[in-house]
Amino acid sequence: MMRTEWGAALVSSVLANVNRSKNTPPFRVADFAPHIAAAERVAANEPISLEEAMSTWK
């Protein structure tokens, strides 16, 4: 995961949370950066499937 992706996702999540309604669940940084969920899984030593890995190659 690139540092710029994390920064952009962080700013996006903050803006989305500031402007969300009370009934909407809060957004996470991972909602705005597709590679973060995969990186968290690798950090937890959980393997990803071949299909998940191939989807990031595009």
C-alpha distance matrix in Angstrom:
0.0 3.7 6.6 8.6 6.9 7.5 10.8 11.9 11.4 13.2 16.0 16.3 16.8 19.3 21.2 21.4 22.7 25.2 26.6 26.6 30.0 31.2 31.2 27.6 25.2 22.6 19.1 16.0 12.6 11.4 14.1 12.6 9.0 9.4 6.1 6.7 10.0 9.1 7.1 10.2 12.4 11.4 12.0 15.2 16.1 16.7 16.7 15.6 18.2 18.6 18.7 15.3 13.8 15.9 15.0 11.4 13.2 15.0
3.7 0.0 3.8 5.4 5.3 6.6 8.9 10.2 10.8 12.6 14.7 15.6 16.7 18.7 20.4 21.2 22.7 24.7 26.2 26.8 30.3 31.8 32.2 28.5 26.4 23.5 20.1 17.1 13.5 13.1 15.5 13.2 10.1 11.4 9.0 9.5 13.1 12.7 10.7 13.5 16.0 15.0 15.1 18.6 19.6 20.4 20.4 19.3 21.7 21.8 21.7 18.5 16.9 18.6 17.5 13.8 15.1 16.3
6.6 3.8 0.0 3.8 5.4 5.2 6.3 8.7 9.9 10.6 12.5 14.3 15.4 16.7 18.6 20.0 21.1 22.8 24.7 25.6 29.2 30.6 31.4 27.9 25.8 22.6 19.3 16.5 12.7 13.4 15.9 13.6 11.1 13.4 11.4 10.9 14.7 15.0 12.5 14.6 17.7 16.9 16.3 19.6 21.2 22.3 22.9 22.0 24.7 25.2 25.0 21.6 20.3 22.1 20.8 17.2 18.7 19.7
8.6 5.4 3.8 0.0 3.8 5.4 5.1 6.1 8.4 9.8 10.7 12.2 14.1 15.5 16.6 18.1 19.9 21.3 22.7 24.0 27.7 29.5 30.4 26.9 25.2 22.1 18.7 16.4 12.6 13.6 15.3 12.3 10.4 13.1 12.1 12.1 15.9 16.5 14.8 16.9 19.9 19.5 19.3 22.4 24.1 24.7 25.1 23.6 26.0 26.2 25.6 22.3 21.2 22.5 20.7 17.3 18.7 19.0
6.9 5.3 5.4 3.8 0.0 3.8 5.5 5.3 6.0 8.5 10.1 10.5 12.1 14.3 15.5 16.2 18.1 20.0 21.2 21.9 25.6 27.4 27.8 24.2 22.5 19.6 16.0 13.7 10.0 10.3 11.9 8.9 6.6 9.3 8.7 9.0 12.6 13.5 12.3 14.4 17.2 17.3 17.5 20.3 22.0 22.1 22.4 20.7 22.9 23.3 22.4 19.0 18.3 19.7 17.6 14.4 16.3 16.5
7.5 6.6 5.2 5.4 3.8 0.0 3.8 5.6 5.1 6.0 8.7 9.8 10.4 12.3 14.3 15.1 16.3 18.3 20.0 20.7 24.2 25.5 26.2 22.7 20.6 17.5 14.2 11.4 7.6 8.7 11.0 8.8 7.0 10.2 9.3 7.9 11.5 13.1 11.4 12.5 15.9 16.2 15.7 18.4 20.5 21.0 21.9 20.6 23.3 24.2 23.6 19.9 19.5 21.4 19.4 16.3 18.7 19.3
10.8 8.9 6.3 5.1 5.5 3.8 0.0 3.8 5.4 5.1 6.3 8.6 9.9 10.8 12.5 14.2 15.4 16.7 18.6 19.9 23.6 25.1 26.3 23.0 21.3 17.9 14.8 12.7 9.1 11.3 12.9 10.3 9.7 13.2 12.9 11.6 15.1 16.9 15.1 16.1 19.5 19.9 19.1 21.8 24.1 24.6 25.7 24.4 27.0 27.9 27.0 23.5 23.1 24.8 22.6 19.5 21.7 21.9
11.9 10.2 8.7 6.1 5.3 5.6 3.8 0.0 3.8 5.4 5.3 6.1 8.6 10.0 10.7 12.2 14.2 15.5 16.7 18.1 21.8 23.8 24.8 21.4 20.2 17.0 13.8 12.3 9.0 11.0 11.5 8.2 8.3 12.0 12.6 12.1 15.3 17.2 16.3 17.4 20.5 21.3 21.0 23.5 25.7 25.7 26.4 24.6 26.8 27.5 26.2 22.7 22.7 23.9 21.3 18.5 20.7 20.3
11.4 10.8 9.9 8.4 6.0 5.1 5.4 3.8 0.0 3.8 5.5 5.0 6.1 8.6 9.9 10.3 12.1 14.2 15.4 16.0 19.6 21.3 22.0 18.4 16.9 13.9 10.4 8.7 5.4 7.3 7.9 5.0 5.7 9.5 10.6 9.5 12.2 14.7 14.1 14.8 17.8 19.1 18.8 20.9 23.3 23.0 23.9 22.1 24.3 25.4 24.0 20.5 20.9 22.4 19.6 17.2 19.9 19.7
13.2 12.6 10.6 9.8 8.5 6.0 5.1 5.4 3.8 0.0 3.8 5.4 5.2 6.2 8.7 9.9 10.6 12.3 14.4 15.3 18.8 20.1 21.3 18.1 16.3 12.8 10.0 8.2 5.3 8.7 9.7 7.9 8.9 12.6 13.3 11.2 13.8 16.6 15.5 15.4 18.8 20.1 19.2 21.1 24.0 24.0 25.4 24.1 26.7 28.1 26.9 23.2 23.7 25.5 22.9 20.5 23.3 23.3
16.0 14.7 12.5 10.7 10.1 8.7 6.3 5.3 5.5 3.8 0.0 3.8 5.5 5.2 6.2 8.6 9.9 10.7 12.5 14.2 17.9 19.7 21.3 18.2 17.2 13.8 11.3 10.7 8.5 11.7 11.8 9.5 11.1 14.9 16.1 14.6 17.2 19.9 19.0 19.1 22.4 23.8 22.9 24.9 27.7 27.7 28.9 27.4 29.7 30.9 29.4 25.9 26.4 27.8 25.0 22.6 25.2 24.8
16.3 15.6 14.3 12.2 10.5 9.8 8.6 6.1 5.0 5.4 3.8 0.0 3.8 5.5 5.2 6.1 8.5 10.0 10.8 12.0 15.8 18.0 19.0 15.7 15.0 12.1 9.2 9.4 7.7 10.4 9.3 6.9 9.6 13.1 15.0 14.0 16.1 18.9 18.8 19.0 21.9 23.6 23.3 25.0 27.6 27.0 28.1 26.1 28.1 29.3 27.4 24.1 24.9 26.1 23.0 21.0 23.8 23.0
16.8 16.7 15.4 14.1 12.1 10.4 9.9 8.6 6.1 5.2 5.5 3.8 0.0 3.8 5.5 5.0 6.0 8.5 9.9 10.3 13.8 15.4 16.4 13.1 11.9 8.6 5.8 6.0 5.5 8.6 7.7 6.9 9.8 13.0 15.0 13.2 14.7 18.0 17.8 17.3 20.2 22.3 21.7 23.0 25.9 25.3 26.7 25.0 27.2 28.8 27.1 23.6 24.8 26.4 23.3 21.6 24.7 24.3
19.3 18.7 16.7 15.5 14.3 12.3 10.8 10.0 8.6 6.2 5.2 5.5 3.8 0.0 3.8 5.5 5.1 6.1 8.7 10.0 13.4 14.8 16.6 13.9 13.0 9.5 8.1 8.6 8.4 12.0 11.4 10.6 13.3 16.7 18.3 16.2 17.9 21.2 20.6 19.9 23.0 25.0 24.0 25.3 28.4 28.1 29.8 28.4 30.7 32.4 30.8 27.2 28.3 30.0 27.0 25.1 28.1 27.7
21.2 20.4 18.6 16.6 15.5 14.3 12.5 10.7 9.9 8.7 6.2 5.2 5.5 3.8 0.0 3.8 5.5 5.2 6.3 8.6 12.2 14.5 16.3 13.7 13.8 11.0 9.6 11.1 10.9 14.1 12.6 11.3 14.4 17.8 19.9 18.4 20.1 23.3 23.1 22.7 25.7 27.7 27.0 28.3 31.3 30.7 32.1 30.3 32.3 33.8 31.8 28.5 29.7 30.9 27.7 26.0 28.8 27.9
21.4 21.2 20.0 18.1 16.2 15.1 14.2 12.2 10.3 9.9 8.6 6.1 5.0 5.5 3.8 0.0 3.8 5.5 5.3 5.9 9.7 12.1 13.3 10.3 10.6 8.3 6.9 9.4 10.2 12.7 10.4 10.0 13.6 16.4 19.0 17.6 18.6 22.0 22.4 21.7 24.3 26.8 26.4 27.3 30.2 29.2 30.6 28.6 30.4 32.0 29.8 26.6 28.2 29.4 26.0 24.7 27.8 26.8
22.7 22.7 21.1 19.9 18.1 16.3 15.4 14.2 12.1 10.6 9.9 8.5 6.0 5.1 5.5 3.8 0.0 3.8 5.4 5.2 8.4 9.8 11.5 9.0 8.8 5.9 6.1 8.7 10.4 13.2 11.6 12.0 15.4 18.1 20.4 18.3 19.1 22.7 22.8 21.6 24.3 26.9 26.1 26.7 29.9 29.1 30.8 29.2 31.3 33.2 31.3 27.9 29.6 31.2 28.0 26.7 30.0 29.4
25.2 24.7 22.8 21.3 20.0 18.3 16.7 15.5 14.2 12.3 10.7 10.0 8.5 6.1 5.2 5.5 3.8 0.0 3.8 5.8 8.6 10.2 12.9 11.2 11.8 9.4 9.9 12.3 13.5 16.6 15.0 14.9 18.2 21.3 23.5 21.5 22.6 26.1 26.0 24.9 27.7 30.2 29.2 30.0 33.3 32.6 34.4 32.8 34.9 36.7 34.8 31.4 33.0 34.5 31.2 29.8 32.9 32.1
26.6 26.2 24.7 22.7 21.2 20.0 18.6 16.7 15.4 14.4 12.5 10.8 9.9 8.7 6.3 5.3 5.4 3.8 0.0 3.8 6.7 9.5 11.7 10.1 11.7 10.3 10.7 13.8 15.1 17.7 15.4 15.2 18.9 21.6 24.2 22.7 23.6 27.1 27.5 26.6 29.1 31.7 31.1 31.9 35.0 33.9 35.4 33.5 35.2 36.9 34.6 31.5 33.3 34.4 30.9 29.9 32.9 31.7
26.6 26.8 25.6 24.0 21.9 20.7 19.9 18.1 16.0 15.3 14.2 12.0 10.3 10.0 8.6 5.9 5.2 5.8 3.8 0.0 3.8 6.6 8.2 6.3 8.3 7.7 8.9 12.5 14.6 16.7 14.1 14.8 18.5 20.8 23.6 22.0 22.3 25.9 26.6 25.4 27.6 30.5 30.1 30.4 33.5 32.2 33.7 31.8 33.4 35.3 32.9 29.9 32.0 33.2 29.8 29.1 32.3 31.3
30.0 30.3 29.2 27.7 25.6 24.2 23.6 21.8 19.6 18.8 17.9 15.8 13.8 13.4 12.2 9.7 8.4 8.6 6.7 3.8 0.0 3.8 5.4 5.4 8.5 9.3 11.5 15.1 17.8 19.6 16.9 18.1 21.8 23.8 26.7 25.0 24.8 28.5 29.4 27.9 29.9 33.0 32.6 32.5 35.7 34.2 35.8 34.0 35.4 37.5 35.1 32.2 34.6 35.8 32.4 31.9 35.3 34.2
31.2 31.8 30.6 29.5 27.4 25.5 25.1 23.8 21.3 20.1 19.7 18.0 15.4 14.8 14.5 12.1 9.8 10.2 9.5 6.6 3.8 0.0 3.8 5.6 7.8 9.1 12.2 15.6 18.7 20.4 18.2 19.9 23.4 25.3 27.9 25.9 25.4 29.2 30.0 28.0 29.9 33.2 32.5 32.1 35.3 33.9 35.9 34.4 36.0 38.4 36.1 33.2 35.7 37.2 33.9 33.5 37.0 36.3
31.2 32.2 31.4 30.4 27.8 26.2 26.3 24.8 22.0 21.3 21.3 19.0 16.4 16.6 16.3 13.3 11.5 12.9 11.7 8.2 5.4 3.8 0.0 3.8 6.5 9.2 12.2 15.6 19.0 20.1 17.6 19.7 23.1 24.4 27.3 25.4 24.5 28.2 29.4 27.4 28.9 32.4 32.0 31.3 34.4 32.6 34.4 32.8 34.0 36.5 34.1 31.5 34.2 35.6 32.3 32.3 35.9 35.1
27.6 28.5 27.9 26.9 24.2 22.7 23.0 21.4 18.4 18.1 18.2 15.7 13.1 13.9 13.7 10.3 9.0 11.2 10.1 6.3 5.4 5.6 3.8 0.0 3.8 6.4 8.7 12.3 15.5 16.5 13.8 16.0 19.4 20.7 23.6 21.9 21.0 24.7 26.0 24.2 25.8 29.1 28.9 28.5 31.4 29.7 31.3 29.5 30.8 33.2 30.8 28.0 30.7 32.0 28.7 28.6 32.2 31.4
25.2 26.4 25.8 25.2 22.5 20.6 21.3 20.2 16.9 16.3 17.2 15.0 11.9 13.0 13.8 10.6 8.8 11.8 11.7 8.3 8.5 7.8 6.5 3.8 0.0 3.8 6.5 9.5 13.1 13.9 11.8 14.5 17.5 18.7 21.2 19.2 18.1 21.8 23.0 20.9 22.5 25.9 25.5 24.9 28.0 26.3 28.2 26.7 28.3 30.8 28.7 25.8 28.4 30.1 27.0 26.7 30.4 30.0
22.6 23.5 22.6 22.1 19.6 17.5 17.9 17.0 13.9 12.8 13.8 12.1 8.6 9.5 11.0 8.3 5.9 9.4 10.3 7.7 9.3 9.1 9.2 6.4 3.8 0.0 3.8 6.6 10.1 11.6 10.1 12.4 15.3 17.1 19.3 17.0 16.5 20.3 20.9 19.0 21.1 24.2 23.5 23.3 26.6 25.3 27.3 26.0 27.9 30.4 28.5 25.3 27.5 29.4 26.3 25.5 29.2 28.9
19.1 20.1 19.3 18.7 16.0 14.2 14.8 13.8 10.4 10.0 11.3 9.2 5.8 8.1 9.6 6.9 6.1 9.9 10.7 8.9 11.5 12.2 12.2 8.7 6.5 3.8 0.0 3.8 6.8 8.3 6.5 8.6 11.5 13.5 15.8 13.7 13.6 17.4 18.0 16.5 18.8 21.7 21.3 21.5 24.6 23.4 25.0 23.5 25.4 27.6 25.7 22.4 24.3 26.1 23.1 22.1 25.6 25.4
16.0 17.1 16.5 16.4 13.7 11.4 12.7 12.3 8.7 8.2 10.7 9.4 6.0 8.6 11.1 9.4 8.7 12.3 13.8 12.5 15.1 15.6 15.6 12.3 9.5 6.6 3.8 0.0 3.8 5.3 5.4 7.5 9.4 11.5 13.1 10.5 10.6 14.4 14.5 13.0 15.6 18.3 17.6 18.1 21.2 20.3 22.1 20.8 23.2 25.4 23.9 20.4 22.0 24.1 21.4 20.0 23.6 23.8
12.6 13.5 12.7 12.6 10.0 7.6 9.1 9.0 5.4 5.3 8.5 7.7 5.5 8.4 10.9 10.2 10.4 13.5 15.1 14.6 17.8 18.7 19.0 15.5 13.1 10.1 6.8 3.8 0.0 3.8 5.4 5.7 6.7 9.5 10.6 8.1 9.5 12.8 12.5 11.7 14.7 16.8 16.2 17.5 20.4 19.9 21.4 20.0 22.5 24.4 23.1 19.4 20.4 22.5 19.9 18.0 21.3 21.6
11.4 13.1 13.4 13.6 10.3 8.7 11.3 11.0 7.3 8.7 11.7 10.4 8.6 12.0 14.1 12.7 13.2 16.6 17.7 16.7 19.6 20.4 20.1 16.5 13.9 11.6 8.3 5.3 3.8 0.0 3.8 5.3 5.1 6.6 7.8 5.5 6.0 9.5 10.0 9.4 11.8 14.2 14.2 15.3 17.8 16.8 18.1 16.4 18.8 20.7 19.4 15.7 16.9 19.1 16.5 14.9 18.4 18.9
14.1 15.5 15.9 15.3 11.9 11.0 12.9 11.5 7.9 9.7 11.8 9.3 7.7 11.4 12.6 10.4 11.6 15.0 15.4 14.1 16.9 18.2 17.6 13.8 11.8 10.1 6.5 5.4 5.4 3.8 0.0 3.8 5.9 7.1 9.8 8.6 8.6 12.0 13.2 12.8 14.7 17.3 17.8 18.5 20.9 19.4 20.3 18.2 20.0 21.7 19.8 16.4 18.1 19.7 16.7 15.6 19.1 18.9
12.6 13.2 13.6 12.3 8.9 8.8 10.3 8.2 5.0 7.9 9.5 6.9 6.9 10.6 11.3 10.0 12.0 14.9 15.2 14.8 18.1 19.9 19.7 16.0 14.5 12.4 8.6 7.5 5.7 5.3 3.8 0.0 3.8 6.5 9.2 8.8 10.2 12.9 13.7 14.1 16.4 18.3 18.8 20.3 22.4 21.3 21.9 19.6 21.4 22.5 20.6 17.2 18.4 19.7 16.5 14.9 18.0 17.5
9.0 10.1 11.1 10.4 6.6 7.0 9.7 8.3 5.7 8.9 11.1 9.6 9.8 13.3 14.4 13.6 15.4 18.2 18.9 18.5 21.8 23.4 23.1 19.4 17.5 15.3 11.5 9.4 6.7 5.1 5.9 3.8 0.0 3.8 5.6 5.7 7.9 9.9 10.5 11.7 13.9 15.3 16.1 17.9 19.7 18.9 19.2 17.0 18.9 19.8 18.3 14.8 15.4 16.9 14.1 11.9 15.0 15.0
9.4 11.4 13.4 13.1 9.3 10.2 13.2 12.0 9.5 12.6 14.9 13.1 13.0 16.7 17.8 16.4 18.1 21.3 21.6 20.8 23.8 25.3 24.4 20.7 18.7 17.1 13.5 11.5 9.5 6.6 7.1 6.5 3.8 0.0 3.8 5.7 6.4 7.6 9.4 11.0 12.2 13.7 15.3 16.8 18.1 16.7 16.5 13.8 15.4 16.2 14.5 11.1 11.9 13.3 10.5 8.7 12.1 12.4
6.1 9.0 11.4 12.1 8.7 9.3 12.9 12.6 10.6 13.3 16.1 15.0 15.0 18.3 19.9 19.0 20.4 23.5 24.2 23.6 26.7 27.9 27.3 23.6 21.2 19.3 15.8 13.1 10.6 7.8 9.8 9.2 5.6 3.8 0.0 3.8 5.6 5.3 6.2 8.7 10.1 10.7 12.4 14.4 15.4 14.6 14.3 12.2 14.3 15.1 14.2 10.6 10.4 12.5 10.6 7.9 11.1 12.4
6.7 9.5 10.9 12.1 9.0 7.9 11.6 12.1 9.5 11.2 14.6 14.0 13.2 16.2 18.4 17.6 18.3 21.5 22.7 22.0 25.0 25.9 25.4 21.9 19.2 17.0 13.7 10.5 8.1 5.5 8.6 8.8 5.7 5.7 3.8 0.0 3.8 5.4 4.9 6.1 8.6 9.8 10.3 12.3 14.1 13.7 14.4 13.0 15.7 17.3 16.7 12.9 13.1 15.7 13.9 11.5 14.8 16.2
10.0 13.1 14.7 15.9 12.6 11.5 15.1 15.3 12.2 13.8 17.2 16.1 14.7 17.9 20.1 18.6 19.1 22.6 23.6 22.3 24.8 25.4 24.5 21.0 18.1 16.5 13.6 10.6 9.5 6.0 8.6 10.2 7.9 6.4 5.6 3.8 0.0 3.8 5.4 5.1 6.3 8.7 9.9 10.7 12.5 11.2 12.1 10.5 13.2 15.3 14.7 10.9 12.0 14.9 13.1 11.6 15.2 16.7
9.1 12.7 15.0 16.5 13.5 13.1 16.9 17.2 14.7 16.6 19.9 18.9 18.0 21.2 23.3 22.0 22.7 26.1 27.1 25.9 28.5 29.2 28.2 24.7 21.8 20.3 17.4 14.4 12.8 9.5 12.0 12.9 9.9 7.6 5.3 5.4 3.8 0.0 3.8 5.5 5.1 6.3 8.7 9.9 10.5 9.3 9.3 7.6 10.5 12.3 12.3 8.6 8.8 12.1 11.2 9.4 12.7 14.9
7.1 10.7 12.5 14.8 12.3 11.4 15.1 16.3 14.1 15.5 19.0 18.8 17.8 20.6 23.1 22.4 22.8 26.0 27.5 26.6 29.4 30.0 29.4 26.0 23.0 20.9 18.0 14.5 12.5 10.0 13.2 13.7 10.5 9.4 6.2 4.9 5.4 3.8 0.0 3.8 5.4 5.1 6.2 8.6 9.7 9.9 10.6 10.1 13.4 15.1 15.6 12.0 11.4 14.7 14.2 11.7 14.5 16.9
10.2 13.5 14.6 16.9 14.4 12.5 16.1 17.4 14.8 15.4 19.1 19.0 17.3 19.9 22.7 21.7 21.6 24.9 26.6 25.4 27.9 28.0 27.4 24.2 20.9 19.0 16.5 13.0 11.7 9.4 12.8 14.1 11.7 11.0 8.7 6.1 5.1 5.5 3.8 0.0 3.8 5.4 5.0 6.3 8.7 8.8 10.8 10.9 14.4 16.8 17.3 13.7 13.9 17.4 16.6 14.7 17.8 20.0
12.4 16.0 17.7 19.9 17.2 15.9 19.5 20.5 17.8 18.8 22.4 21.9 20.2 23.0 25.7 24.3 24.3 27.7 29.1 27.6 29.9 29.9 28.9 25.8 22.5 21.1 18.8 15.6 14.7 11.8 14.7 16.4 13.9 12.2 10.1 8.6 6.3 5.1 5.4 3.8 0.0 3.8 5.4 5.1 6.3 5.2 7.2 7.6 11.2 14.0 14.8 11.6 12.0 15.7 15.4 14.1 17.1 19.7
11.4 15.0 16.9 19.5 17.3 16.2 19.9 21.3 19.1 20.1 23.8 23.6 22.3 25.0 27.7 26.8 26.9 30.2 31.7 30.5 33.0 33.2 32.4 29.1 25.9 24.2 21.7 18.3 16.8 14.2 17.3 18.3 15.3 13.7 10.7 9.8 8.7 6.3 5.1 5.4 3.8 0.0 3.8 5.3 4.9 5.7 6.8 8.0 11.7 13.8 15.4 12.4 11.6 15.4 15.8 14.0 16.4 19.4
12.0 15.1 16.3 19.3 17.5 15.7 19.1 21.0 18.8 19.2 22.9 23.3 21.7 24.0 27.0 26.4 26.1 29.2 31.1 30.1 32.6 32.5 32.0 28.9 25.5 23.5 21.3 17.6 16.2 14.2 17.8 18.8 16.1 15.3 12.4 10.3 9.9 8.7 6.2 5.0 5.4 3.8 0.0 3.8 5.4 7.6 9.9 11.6 15.3 17.6 19.1 15.9 15.3 19.0 19.2 17.1 19.5 22.4
15.2 18.6 19.6 22.4 20.3 18.4 21.8 23.5 20.9 21.1 24.9 25.0 23.0 25.3 28.3 27.3 26.7 30.0 31.9 30.4 32.5 32.1 31.3 28.5 24.9 23.3 21.5 18.1 17.5 15.3 18.5 20.3 17.9 16.8 14.4 12.3 10.7 9.9 8.6 6.3 5.1 5.3 3.8 0.0 3.8 5.5 8.9 11.1 14.8 17.6 19.1 16.2 16.2 20.0 20.2 18.8 21.4 24.3
16.1 19.6 21.2 24.1 22.0 20.5 24.1 25.7 23.3 24.0 27.7 27.6 25.9 28.4 31.3 30.2 29.9 33.3 35.0 33.5 35.7 35.3 34.4 31.4 28.0 26.6 24.6 21.2 20.4 17.8 20.9 22.4 19.7 18.1 15.4 14.1 12.5 10.5 9.7 8.7 6.3 4.9 5.4 3.8 0.0 3.8 6.3 9.4 12.9 15.5 17.6 15.2 14.8 18.5 19.4 18.2 20.4 23.6
16.7 20.4 22.3 24.7 22.1 21.0 24.6 25.7 23.0 24.0 27.7 27.0 25.3 28.1 30.7 29.2 29.1 32.6 33.9 32.2 34.2 33.9 32.6 29.7 26.3 25.3 23.4 20.3 19.9 16.8 19.4 21.3 18.9 16.7 14.6 13.7 11.2 9.3 9.9 8.8 5.2 5.7 7.6 5.5 3.8 0.0 3.8 6.6 9.9 13.0 14.8 12.5 12.9 16.5 17.2 16.6 19.1 22.1
16.7 20.4 22.9 25.1 22.4 21.9 25.7 26.4 23.9 25.4 28.9 28.1 26.7 29.8 32.1 30.6 30.8 34.4 35.4 33.7 35.8 35.9 34.4 31.3 28.2 27.3 25.0 22.1 21.4 18.1 20.3 21.9 19.2 16.5 14.3 14.4 12.1 9.3 10.6 10.8 7.2 6.8 9.9 8.9 6.3 3.8 0.0 3.8 6.7 9.4 11.7 10.1 10.0 13.5 14.8 14.5 16.6 19.7
15.6 19.3 22.0 23.6 20.7 20.6 24.4 24.6 22.1 24.1 27.4 26.1 25.0 28.4 30.3 28.6 29.2 32.8 33.5 31.8 34.0 34.4 32.8 29.5 26.7 26.0 23.5 20.8 20.0 16.4 18.2 19.6 17.0 13.8 12.2 13.0 10.5 7.6 10.1 10.9 7.6 8.0 11.6 11.1 9.4 6.6 3.8 0.0 3.8 6.7 8.3 6.3 6.8 10.2 11.1 11.3 13.6 16.4
18.2 21.7 24.7 26.0 22.9 23.3 27.0 26.8 24.3 26.7 29.7 28.1 27.2 30.7 32.3 30.4 31.3 34.9 35.2 33.4 35.4 36.0 34.0 30.8 28.3 27.9 25.4 23.2 22.5 18.8 20.0 21.4 18.9 15.4 14.3 15.7 13.2 10.5 13.4 14.4 11.2 11.7 15.3 14.8 12.9 9.9 6.7 3.8 0.0 3.8 5.4 5.2 6.4 8.7 10.1 11.4 13.2 15.7
18.6 21.8 25.2 26.2 23.3 24.2 27.9 27.5 25.4 28.1 30.9 29.3 28.8 32.4 33.8 32.0 33.2 36.7 36.9 35.3 37.5 38.4 36.5 33.2 30.8 30.4 27.6 25.4 24.4 20.7 21.7 22.5 19.8 16.2 15.1 17.3 15.3 12.3 15.1 16.8 14.0 13.8 17.6 17.6 15.5 13.0 9.4 6.7 3.8 0.0 3.8 5.4 5.1 6.1 8.6 10.2 11.0 13.6
18.7 21.7 25.0 25.6 22.4 23.6 27.0 26.2 24.0 26.9 29.4 27.4 27.1 30.8 31.8 29.8 31.3 34.8 34.6 32.9 35.1 36.1 34.1 30.8 28.7 28.5 25.7 23.9 23.1 19.4 19.8 20.6 18.3 14.5 14.2 16.7 14.7 12.3 15.6 17.3 14.8 15.4 19.1 19.1 17.6 14.8 11.7 8.3 5.4 3.8 0.0 3.8 5.4 5.1 6.1 8.9 10.2 11.8
15.3 18.5 21.6 22.3 19.0 19.9 23.5 22.7 20.5 23.2 25.9 24.1 23.6 27.2 28.5 26.6 27.9 31.4 31.5 29.9 32.2 33.2 31.5 28.0 25.8 25.3 22.4 20.4 19.4 15.7 16.4 17.2 14.8 11.1 10.6 12.9 10.9 8.6 12.0 13.7 11.6 12.4 15.9 16.2 15.2 12.5 10.1 6.3 5.2 5.4 3.8 0.0 3.8 5.5 5.2 6.8 9.3 11.2
13.8 16.9 20.3 21.2 18.3 19.5 23.1 22.7 20.9 23.7 26.4 24.9 24.8 28.3 29.7 28.2 29.6 33.0 33.3 32.0 34.6 35.7 34.2 30.7 28.4 27.5 24.3 22.0 20.4 16.9 18.1 18.4 15.4 11.9 10.4 13.1 12.0 8.8 11.4 13.9 12.0 11.6 15.3 16.2 14.8 12.9 10.0 6.8 6.4 5.1 5.4 3.8 0.0 3.8 5.5 5.5 7.0 9.9
15.9 18.6 22.1 22.5 19.7 21.4 24.8 23.9 22.4 25.5 27.8 26.1 26.4 30.0 30.9 29.4 31.2 34.5 34.4 33.2 35.8 37.2 35.6 32.0 30.1 29.4 26.1 24.1 22.5 19.1 19.7 19.7 16.9 13.3 12.5 15.7 14.9 12.1 14.7 17.4 15.7 15.4 19.0 20.0 18.5 16.5 13.5 10.2 8.7 6.1 5.1 5.5 3.8 0.0 3.8 5.4 5.3 7.5
15.0 17.5 20.8 20.7 17.6 19.4 22.6 21.3 19.6 22.9 25.0 23.0 23.3 27.0 27.7 26.0 28.0 31.2 30.9 29.8 32.4 33.9 32.3 28.7 27.0 26.3 23.1 21.4 19.9 16.5 16.7 16.5 14.1 10.5 10.6 13.9 13.1 11.2 14.2 16.6 15.4 15.8 19.2 20.2 19.4 17.2 14.8 11.1 10.1 8.6 6.1 5.2 5.5 3.8 0.0 3.8 5.5 6.2
11.4 13.8 17.2 17.3 14.4 16.3 19.5 18.5 17.2 20.5 22.6 21.0 21.6 25.1 26.0 24.7 26.7 29.8 29.9 29.1 31.9 33.5 32.3 28.6 26.7 25.5 22.1 20.0 18.0 14.9 15.6 14.9 11.9 8.7 7.9 11.5 11.6 9.4 11.7 14.7 14.1 14.0 17.1 18.8 18.2 16.6 14.5 11.3 11.4 10.2 8.9 6.8 5.5 5.4 3.8 0.0 3.8 5.6
13.2 15.1 18.7 18.7 16.3 18.7 21.7 20.7 19.9 23.3 25.2 23.8 24.7 28.1 28.8 27.8 30.0 32.9 32.9 32.3 35.3 37.0 35.9 32.2 30.4 29.2 25.6 23.6 21.3 18.4 19.1 18.0 15.0 12.1 11.1 14.8 15.2 12.7 14.5 17.8 17.1 16.4 19.5 21.4 20.4 19.1 16.6 13.6 13.2 11.0 10.2 9.3 7.0 5.3 5.5 3.8 0.0 3.8
15.0 16.3 19.7 19.0 16.5 19.3 21.9 20.3 19.7 23.3 24.8 23.0 24.3 27.7 27.9 26.8 29.4 32.1 31.7 31.3 34.2 36.3 35.1 31.4 30.0 28.9 25.4 23.8 21.6 18.9 18.9 17.5 15.0 12.4 12.4 16.2 16.7 14.9 16.9 20.0 19.7 19.4 22.4 24.3 23.6 22.1 19.7 16.4 15.7 13.6 11.8 11.2 9.9 7.5 6.2 5.6 3.8 0.0
